[in-house]
């Protein structure tokens, strides 16, 4: 069906009557569309495949497998999948079933994935990724588009993105690889680690450390329960703030970078550089590095270190 679309193509499947079911559907598509999966239960995996097809397999098992109804709908802009648990007149029931969605899409494709209970995994795609789960981890490979990942109960890992990344979890760590644009990373219960950040970073956690290994733009990093360690390899245009209430703060700087430094510590401040107009005592250091530039503010109840890269 290349080059055409089905204006009404809604197909429904009840997921078995014998405690298990395998559902499989394949659609002819063109690159640049969107796969939208919205499920009440189960894990989701999406990987690149043929350039002109979207294939979806759903494996369901368990005593209540027949309660899951899966609808497939092909539209002009892509494929929509909805999976709903039928209560059949009995409210507040605990269902006993497991579900896994596996999909292959063209390399150039967007995905919108939402599940109320399961992990989400996305392979390398030339497109946008929106992943939302209420009870699982999120793993995204190398993608060219923006990524928005949100989970209430698991970790988030994104290998690479050329566009904006927004990662939010209420109960897990965040690991980000090569980030080509703005990053926001927020967790209430885990550490944050970013390998490369070409754009500005805002990172916040209430229960873990924050590490940015190679930053080329401004970094705003704060934690209540861990250390902050940021290495600046490029010159930021805007101010940076590194702060913790329960650990050390370390800023590692390339020799040629320019900052107005404001460091505050509950114990001591150590600096490998000679600053212009320096004002220093045991727990405080103010001064200009290489003539000054955007503000670099460092604050900790523990040690603060400014190190040479």
HELIX and SHEET records of a PDB file:
HELIX    1   1 UNK A   65  UNK A   67  5                                   3    
SHEET    1   A16 UNK A  10  UNK A  14  0                                        
SHEET    2   A16 UNK A  68  UNK A  75 -1                                        
SHEET    3   A16 UNK A  78  UNK A  85 -1                                        
SHEET    4   A16 UNK A  34  UNK A  39  1                                        
SHEET    5   A16 UNK A 110  UNK A 115  1                                        
SHEET    6   A16 UNK A 129  UNK A 133  1                                        
SHEET    7   A16 UNK A 147  UNK A 151  1                                        
SHEET    8   A16 UNK A 165  UNK A 169  1                                        
SHEET    9   A16 UNK A 183  UNK A 187  1                                        
SHEET   10   A16 UNK A 201  UNK A 205  1                                        
SHEET   11   A16 UNK A 219  UNK A 223  1                                        
SHEET   12   A16 UNK A 240  UNK A 244  1                                        
SHEET   13   A16 UNK A 295  UNK A 300  1                                        
SHEET   14   A16 UNK A 259  UNK A 265  1                                        
SHEET   15   A16 UNK A 284  UNK A 289 -1                                        
SHEET   16   A16 UNK A 276  UNK A 281 -1                                        
SHEET    1   B14 UNK A  20  UNK A  28  0                                        
SHEET    2   B14 UNK A  53  UNK A  61 -1                                        
SHEET    3   B14 UNK A  98  UNK A 105 -1                                        
SHEET    4   B14 UNK A  43  UNK A  48  1                                        
SHEET    5   B14 UNK A 120  UNK A 122  1                                        
SHEET    6   B14 UNK A 138  UNK A 143  1                                        
SHEET    7   B14 UNK A 156  UNK A 161  1                                        
SHEET    8   B14 UNK A 174  UNK A 179  1                                        
SHEET    9   B14 UNK A 192  UNK A 197  1                                        
SHEET   10   B14 UNK A 210  UNK A 215  1                                        
SHEET   11   B14 UNK A 228  UNK A 232  1                                        
SHEET   12   B14 UNK A 249  UNK A 253  1                                        
SHEET   13   B14 UNK A 304  UNK A 308  1                                        
SHEET   14   B14 UNK A 269  UNK A 271  1                                        
END                                                                             
